Amino acid sequence: MDPAPEAEAAAAPLPIPAPRPGAGHHRRIWRPAVLLFGLAISMAVAGIVHGMLTDERTSQDEATRQSLSAGLQSHIDRKLGFVRFLRGLYDSSDYVSRDEFRRFARLDPTLHDGQWWFTIAWAPRQVDRFPIDYVEPPQAGISAVADAAADPEDGAAMRQAAALGEMTLSEPHPIAGHDGMQIKAFMPVFRSGDPAMGDPQGFLIATIATEGLFDDFLQNAFTDPDFALRIHAGEALVFSRGPEGAVHSTTDLLVGDQHWKLEMGRVGPTLTAVFWLPSLIFVIGLAVTGLLYLHLLRTDSEYRRISEEVARSTSELAGANASLADRSAALQRIADDLRRTSQEAQLASAAKTVFLANMSHELRTPLNAIIGFAEMMAQRTLGEHSPRYLEYAQD
């Protein structure tokens, strides 16, 4: 078997894989694409969360505004309803004593606690005057006047109440010695409770400080400090809490025979959940995107390092393959020489064999004769002194 093909196959250079074209370029394109995609996803998720929180906050604020306006309306109706309750006392009796008036007036907790911002008074009719007889609580900070109709505006409101047979409110006025505004509610009292009986026999007069009226509601029934309120009676501002710029919605309040305007809006901290939670989500998204981007940079750096090592190893392998090819060619030449030498040796061996065979045949024939003559002479076959021995020796 000829070993040359096996030697050539063993000495053949190994194939070197070529690097994939464009791989590094594609990775460089993907890095900013991943960064932009992460930013877009972060902004989208933050926007969705912000929209959901805004809608939820809007719904909550709307529910709070409805609760506030309904509660405030109920609070006002309850306070003014107490005046109507007292009118029932006069409708059912021709005469009400001071003790009776005090006992019924103090059924209202506000009067019972002696709050300065709310008083109830009785002014019976005496010809064309309405002197105030009873006032509860007597220690209230707002003092009564001798004639309830002495003020022209109050007199006009009382005449309107008498004509309508219902409660009428005065215009808001500043409170002497106090901050804020006050209003008066005039409730006409008719004989037997029938306005058709003619002129009223008197008036129940409730003097209310708007600041205290609304503070009582905000302190006991609506304690959310993040809502700003502004209440207008016509052009007059009767109550304000919180900055004016925080007012976002308006509704009407029915106060006696007047329509007041309630403005309200939420005053929250600058970074409410509507802003900080989406911002936090956006920051987390940016952080994840940044980590992914850094991971891609690290991966790309590792890829470049491995590529450089592969290129260096490929170059070394190419050199080794070239050296191996040279050695393979040298070995091939040596193998050719060995084959030629072997053939020559085989030819020489065959020639030697033929030569030895020929020489053996040529030498054996005369040697047999020589050996035969020598044996005859050595053994004295023909006698001790035969002359034939001399001939044999010559032969």
C-alpha positions in Angstrom: 0.0 0.0 0.0 1.3 3.4 -1.0 1.5 5.7 2.1 1.8 8.9 0.0 -1.9 9.8 -0.2 -2.3 9.4 3.6 0.7 11.6 4.2 -0.6 14.2 1.8 -4.1 14.1 3.5 -2.5 14.4 7.0 -0.3 17.3 5.9 -3.1 19.2 4.0 -3.7 22.8 5.5 -6.9 23.2 7.7 -9.6 25.4 6.2 -9.8 28.9 7.9 -13.4 30.2 8.4 -13.9 33.7 7.0 -15.5 36.4 9.4 -19.1 37.1 8.8 -19.4 40.4 6.8 -21.3 43.3 8.4 -21.8 41.7 11.8 -20.1 44.6 13.7 -22.0 47.2 11.6 -25.3 45.6 12.4 -24.5 45.6 16.1 -23.6 49.3 16.0 -26.9 50.1 14.3 -28.9 48.1 16.9 -27.4 49.9 19.9 -29.0 53.3 19.3 -32.1 51.5 18.0 -32.4 49.7 21.4 -31.8 53.0 23.2 -34.5 54.9 21.2 -36.9 51.9 21.6 -36.4 51.9 25.4 -36.9 55.6 25.6 -40.1 55.3 23.6 -41.4 52.5 25.7 -40.6 54.3 28.9 -42.4 57.4 27.7 -45.4 55.5 26.5 -45.8 53.6 29.8 -45.3 56.7 31.8 -47.8 58.5 29.6 -50.4 55.7 30.0 -49.9 55.7 33.8 -50.1 59.5 33.9 -53.4 59.3 31.9 -54.9 56.7 34.1 -53.9 58.5 37.3 -55.1 61.8 35.8 -58.5 60.2 35.0 -58.7 58.7 38.4 -57.7 61.9 40.1 -60.2 63.8 38.0 -63.0 61.3 38.9 -62.0 61.6 42.6 -61.9 65.4 42.4 -65.3 65.4 40.7 -66.8 63.2 43.4 -65.2 65.3 46.1 -66.6 68.5 44.5 -70.0 67.0 44.3 -69.7 65.8 47.9 -68.5 69.2 48.9 -71.2 71.2 47.2 -73.9 68.8 48.3 -72.6 68.8 51.9 -72.3 72.6 52.0 -75.8 73.0 50.5 -77.1 70.7 53.2 -75.2 72.6 55.9 -76.7 75.9 54.8 -80.2 74.4 54.5 -79.9 73.0 58.0 -78.8 76.3 59.5 -81.6 78.3 57.7 -84.0 75.5 58.3 -83.6 76.1 62.0 -85.1 79.6 61.4 -88.1 77.9 59.7 -88.3 75.5 62.7 -88.6 78.5 65.1 -91.3 80.1 62.9 -93.4 76.9 63.6 -93.2 77.9 67.3 -94.8 81.2 66.6 -97.2 79.8 64.1 -98.6 77.5 66.8 -98.9 80.1 69.6 -100.2 83.6 70.0 -97.4 84.4 72.4 -93.9 83.1 73.0 -92.1 83.9 76.2 -88.4 84.6 76.5 -87.9 81.3 78.2 -89.7 79.4 75.5 -87.7 81.3 72.8 -84.4 80.5 74.6 -85.3 76.9 75.2 -86.2 76.3 71.5 -83.3 78.5 70.2 -80.8 76.4 72.1 -81.9 73.3 70.4 -79.4 74.3 67.7 -75.9 73.1 68.9 -74.3 76.3 67.5 -76.4 78.5 69.8 -76.0 76.1 72.6 -72.2 76.3 72.4 -72.4 80.1 72.3 -70.7 80.6 68.9 -70.4 84.3 68.1 -71.0 83.9 64.4 -74.7 82.9 64.7 -77.5 84.6 66.6 -81.3 84.3 66.4 -83.6 87.2 67.4 -87.3 87.9 67.6 -88.6 91.3 66.5 -92.4 91.7 67.0 -94.3 94.3 65.0 -95.2 97.5 66.8 -97.0 99.8 64.4 -94.2 100.4 61.8 -91.3 99.4 64.0 -89.7 96.0 64.7 -87.9 96.3 68.0 -85.8 93.3 68.9 -87.1 91.6 72.1 -85.3 88.3 72.3 -81.7 87.5 71.2 -79.9 84.2 71.7 -77.2 83.8 72.7 -77.3 87.1 74.6 -73.4 87.1 74.9 -72.9 86.8 71.2 -70.3 89.2 69.7 -72.9 90.7 67.3 -75.1 93.1 69.2 -78.7 93.7 68.3 -80.1 97.1 67.3 -83.2 98.6 68.8 -85.1 98.5 65.5 -84.4 95.6 63.1 -85.7 97.7 60.2 -83.6 100.8 61.0 -81.0 100.0 58.3 -82.5 100.9 54.9 -81.2 97.7 53.2 -82.5 95.5 56.1 -85.8 97.3 55.9 -86.0 96.6 52.2 -85.2 92.9 52.7 -87.9 92.7 55.5 -90.5 94.3 53.2 -89.6 91.8 50.4 -89.9 88.9 52.9 -93.3 90.2 54.1 -94.5 90.4 50.5 -93.3 87.0 49.5 -94.2 85.3 52.9 -90.8 83.6 52.8 -87.3 84.0 54.1 -85.3 86.8 52.5 -81.5 87.4 52.9 -79.8 90.8 53.1 -76.7 91.7 51.1 -73.4 90.7 52.8 -71.9 93.3 55.1 -68.6 93.5 56.9 -68.7 92.6 60.6 -67.8 95.4 62.9 -64.8 94.5 64.9 -64.2 91.2 63.1 -62.8 90.0 59.8 -65.2 88.6 57.2 -68.7 89.2 56.1 -72.2 88.7 57.7 -75.7 88.3 56.3 -79.1 88.5 57.9 -82.0 86.1 57.2 -85.5 87.6 57.7 -88.3 85.1 58.3 -91.8 86.8 58.5 -94.2 85.3 61.1 -97.9 85.6 60.3 -100.9 85.1 62.6 -101.8 81.4 62.5 -99.0 80.9 60.0 -101.2 82.2 57.2 -99.6 85.0 55.0 -103.1 85.9 53.9 -103.9 87.2 57.4 -102.2 90.5 56.4 -99.1 92.1 57.8 -96.7 89.9 59.7 -96.8 90.0 63.5 -93.0 90.0 63.5 -89.7 88.7 62.2 -87.3 86.0 63.2 -83.9 87.4 62.3 -80.8 85.1 62.0 -77.5 87.0 61.9 -74.8 84.7 60.4 -71.1 85.4 59.9 -70.2 83.6 56.7 -66.6 82.9 57.8 -67.8 81.0 60.8 -70.7 79.3 58.9 -68.3 77.8 56.4 -65.5 77.1 58.8 -67.9 75.1 60.9 -68.7 72.9 57.9 -65.0 72.6 56.9 -63.8 71.7 60.4 -66.5 69.1 61.1 -68.0 67.7 57.9 -65.3 68.3 55.2 -61.8 68.1 56.4 -59.8 67.7 53.2 -57.2 70.5 53.4 -56.2 70.2 49.7 -59.3 71.9 48.4 -59.5 75.7 47.8 -62.9 77.4 48.1 -64.2 80.8 47.1 -67.9 81.7 47.7 -69.5 84.7 46.1 -72.8 86.3 46.9 -73.3 88.4 43.8 -70.2 90.5 43.4 -69.2 90.1 47.1 -66.7 87.5 48.2 -68.1 86.1 51.4 -65.6 83.3 52.0 -62.1 82.3 50.7 -59.7 79.5 51.5 -56.6 78.6 49.5 -55.0 80.4 46.5 -57.3 81.8 43.9 -55.5 80.1 41.0 -56.4 76.7 42.4 -60.1 77.2 41.6 -61.2 75.0 38.6 -64.9 74.4 38.8 -68.0 76.4 39.7 -71.5 75.5 41.0 -74.5 77.3 42.5 -75.6 77.3 46.1 -79.1 78.2 47.0 -79.0 80.3 50.1 -82.5 81.4 51.1 -83.8 83.4 48.1 -80.3 84.0 46.7 -78.0 82.1 44.4 -74.4 82.1 45.5 -71.5 80.9 43.4 -69.2 78.2 44.8 -65.8 78.0 43.2 -63.5 75.1 44.2 -60.4 73.2 43.1 -57.7 71.0 44.5 -54.6 72.4 45.9 -52.1 69.5 46.2 -48.3 69.4 46.6 -46.3 69.9 43.4 -45.2 66.3 43.1 -48.5 64.5 43.5 -48.9 60.8 42.5 -50.2 62.0 39.1 -46.6 63.3 38.4 -44.2 61.4 40.6 -45.4 57.9 39.8 -45.2 58.3 36.0 -41.9 60.1 36.5 -40.7 57.2 38.6 -41.8 54.7 35.9 -40.0 56.8 33.3 -36.8 56.9 35.4 -37.0 53.1 36.0 -37.5 52.6 32.2 -34.5 54.9 31.5 -32.5 52.9 34.0 -33.4 49.6 32.5 -32.7 51.0 29.0 -29.4 52.3 30.2 -28.5 49.0 31.8 -29.4 47.2 28.6 -27.4 49.7 26.5 -24.4 49.2 28.8 -24.9 45.4 28.5 -24.9 45.8 24.7 -21.7 47.9 24.9 -20.1 45.3 27.1 -21.2 42.5 24.8 -20.0 44.4 21.7 -16.6 45.1 23.4 -16.4 41.4 24.3 -17.4 40.6 20.7 -14.6 42.8 19.4 -12.1 41.3 21.8 -13.1 37.8 20.7 -13.0 38.8 17.1 -9.5 40.2 17.5 -8.4 37.0 19.2 -10.0 34.9 16.4 -8.3 37.1 13.8 -5.0 36.7 15.6 -5.5 33.0 16.0 -6.6 32.8 12.3 -3.4 34.6 11.3 -1.3 32.3 13.4 -3.2 29.3 12.0 -2.6 30.6 8.5 1.1 30.8 9.2 1.1 27.4 10.7 -0.7 26.1 7.7 1.8 27.7 5.3 4.7 26.2 7.4 2.8 22.8 7.4 2.4 23.1 3.6 6.2 23.7 3.2 7.0 20.7 5.5 4.4 18.6 3.6 6.1 19.5 0.3 9.6 18.6 1.8 8.2 15.3 3.1 6.7 14.6 -0.3 10.1 15.1 -1.9 11.7 12.8 0.7 9.0 10.2 0.1 9.7 10.4 -3.6 13.4 9.9 -3.0 12.6 7.0 -0.6 10.4 5.4 -3.3 13.2 5.8 -5.9 15.8 4.4 -3.4 13.6 1.5 -2.5 13.0 0.7 -6.2 16.7 0.9 -6.8 17.4 -1.3 -3.8 14.9 -3.9 -5.0 16.5 -3.9 -8.4 19.9 -4.3 -6.8 18.7 -7.1 -4.6 17.2 -8.9 -7.6 20.5 -8.5 -9.6 22.5 -9.8 -6.6 20.2 -12.8 -6.3 20.6 -13.6 -10.0 24.3 -13.0 -9.8 24.7 -15.2 -6.7 22.6 -17.9 -8.3 24.7 -17.8 -11.5 27.9 -17.7 -9.5 26.8 -20.6 -7.3 26.0 -22.7 -10.4 29.3 -21.8 -12.1 31.4 -22.4 -9.0 29.7 -25.6 -7.9 30.6 -27.6 -11.0 34.5 -27.1 -10.9 34.5 -27.2 -7.0 32.9 -30.6 -7.1 35.7 -31.9 -9.3 38.3 -30.2 -7.1 36.8 -31.6 -4.0 36.6 -35.1 -5.6 40.3 -35.0 -6.7 41.3 -33.7 -3.2 39.4 -36.4 -1.4 41.0 -39.1 -3.6 44.5 -37.7 -3.0 43.9 -37.3 0.7 42.6 -40.8 1.1 45.2 -42.4 -1.1 42.5 -44.0 -3.1 44.9 -45.1 -5.8 47.7 -46.2 -3.4 50.4 -44.4 -1.5 52.5 -43.3 -4.4 50.3 -43.4 -7.5 51.5 -41.1 -10.3 47.9 -40.2 -11.0 48.0 -38.0 -7.9 50.4 -35.7 -9.7 48.0 -35.4 -12.6 45.1 -34.8 -10.3 47.1 -32.0 -8.6 47.8 -30.5 -12.0 44.2 -30.7 -13.0 
